[in-house]
Amino acid sequence: MHNARQATIYIGLNDSASKQQKFETEKYISLLKNVCQSYHVAFSMNTITGGYFHDDGTYVEENTLVLTMLDVPDEIVQEIAKDLCMFFHQESVMVTYSDAQVHFVRETIEI
């Protein structure tokens, strides 16, 4: 078991100008995968649905991609977050950090 730093980036899919999702979710997933590959980082990704309030009080629900990475330098996490914010045309993306304990379980069966 070892300690790892986990970075998670939440990227909403509603366009910042139109407030609507412009493309199918699969297109955004493909772009996210390409960004991670270009930075040579391992990742996990989920699609979730959430809601929030704009500054004017308007409630919005949207699809969100959640990108999780372990032991990626903070500078690279920030660069990935900036790229995704720009490519997905967002006002901002949310980045969280936490400590994680990592343990790999291996088991085989003899045939």
C-alpha positions as CSV (number, residue, x, y, z in Angstrom):
1,M,0.0,0.0,0.0
2,H,1.3,3.5,-0.8
3,N,0.0,7.0,-0.4
4,A,-1.0,8.9,-3.5
5,R,-2.3,12.4,-4.3
6,Q,-5.6,12.2,-6.2
7,A,-6.7,15.0,-8.5
8,T,-10.2,15.2,-9.8
9,I,-11.4,17.6,-12.5
10,Y,-15.2,18.2,-13.0
11,I,-16.0,19.5,-16.4
12,G,-19.6,20.5,-17.2
13,L,-20.8,20.0,-20.7
14,N,-23.2,22.9,-21.1
15,D,-21.7,25.6,-23.2
16,S,-20.9,28.8,-21.3
17,A,-22.7,31.1,-23.8
18,S,-25.7,29.0,-24.8
19,K,-26.1,27.2,-21.5
20,Q,-26.9,24.1,-23.5
21,Q,-24.9,21.0,-24.3
22,K,-23.9,21.4,-28.0
23,F,-22.6,17.9,-28.8
24,E,-23.3,14.3,-27.8
25,T,-21.5,13.3,-24.6
26,E,-19.4,10.7,-26.5
27,K,-17.7,13.5,-28.4
28,Y,-16.7,15.2,-25.2
29,I,-15.4,11.9,-23.8
30,S,-13.3,11.3,-26.9
31,L,-11.8,14.8,-26.5
32,L,-11.0,14.2,-22.8
33,K,-9.3,10.9,-23.7
34,N,-7.2,12.7,-26.3
35,V,-6.1,15.4,-23.9
36,C,-5.1,12.8,-21.3
37,Q,-3.2,10.8,-23.9
38,S,-1.3,13.9,-25.1
39,Y,-0.2,14.6,-21.5
40,H,0.8,10.9,-21.0
41,V,-1.3,10.5,-17.9
42,A,-3.3,7.5,-16.7
43,F,-6.9,8.4,-15.7
44,S,-10.3,7.2,-14.8
45,M,-13.4,9.0,-16.0
46,N,-17.1,9.0,-15.1
47,T,-20.1,10.7,-16.5
48,I,-22.5,12.2,-13.9
49,T,-25.5,14.6,-13.8
50,G,-25.6,17.5,-11.4
51,G,-27.2,20.8,-10.7
52,Y,-26.1,24.2,-9.6
53,F,-27.2,27.8,-9.3
54,H,-25.9,30.6,-11.5
55,D,-25.0,33.9,-9.8
56,D,-28.4,35.3,-10.9
57,G,-30.2,32.4,-9.1
58,T,-31.1,30.4,-12.2
59,Y,-31.0,26.7,-11.5
60,V,-29.3,24.5,-14.2
61,E,-28.8,20.8,-14.5
62,E,-26.1,19.4,-16.8
63,N,-24.0,16.4,-17.6
64,T,-20.5,16.5,-16.2
65,L,-17.4,14.5,-16.9
66,V,-15.3,13.6,-13.8
67,L,-11.7,13.0,-14.6
68,T,-9.6,11.3,-11.8
69,M,-5.8,11.0,-11.8
70,L,-3.3,9.7,-9.3
71,D,0.2,11.1,-8.6
72,V,0.0,13.6,-11.5
73,P,2.1,16.8,-10.8
74,D,-0.1,19.7,-9.8
75,E,1.2,21.8,-12.8
76,I,0.1,19.1,-15.2
77,V,-3.3,18.9,-13.6
78,Q,-3.7,22.6,-13.9
79,E,-2.7,22.5,-17.6
80,I,-5.2,19.7,-18.3
81,A,-7.9,21.7,-16.5
82,K,-7.1,24.8,-18.5
83,D,-7.2,22.8,-21.8
84,L,-10.5,21.1,-20.9
85,C,-12.0,24.4,-19.8
86,M,-11.1,26.0,-23.1
87,F,-11.9,23.1,-25.4
88,F,-15.3,22.5,-23.7
89,H,-16.1,26.3,-23.7
90,Q,-16.6,26.6,-20.0
91,E,-16.5,29.5,-17.6
92,S,-14.5,27.3,-15.2
93,V,-13.9,23.7,-14.3
94,M,-13.6,22.5,-10.7
95,V,-10.4,20.8,-9.5
96,T,-10.2,18.9,-6.1
97,Y,-7.3,17.2,-4.5
98,S,-7.2,14.5,-1.8
99,D,-4.9,12.0,-0.3
100,A,-5.6,8.3,-1.2
101,Q,-4.1,5.0,-0.1
102,V,-3.5,2.8,-3.1
103,H,-3.3,-1.0,-2.9
104,F,-3.3,-3.4,-5.9
105,V,-5.0,-6.7,-5.4
106,R,-3.8,-9.6,-7.6
107,E,-5.2,-13.0,-7.7
108,T,-4.9,-15.8,-10.3
109,I,-6.6,-19.1,-10.9
110,E,-4.8,-22.1,-12.1
111,I,-6.5,-23.9,-15.0
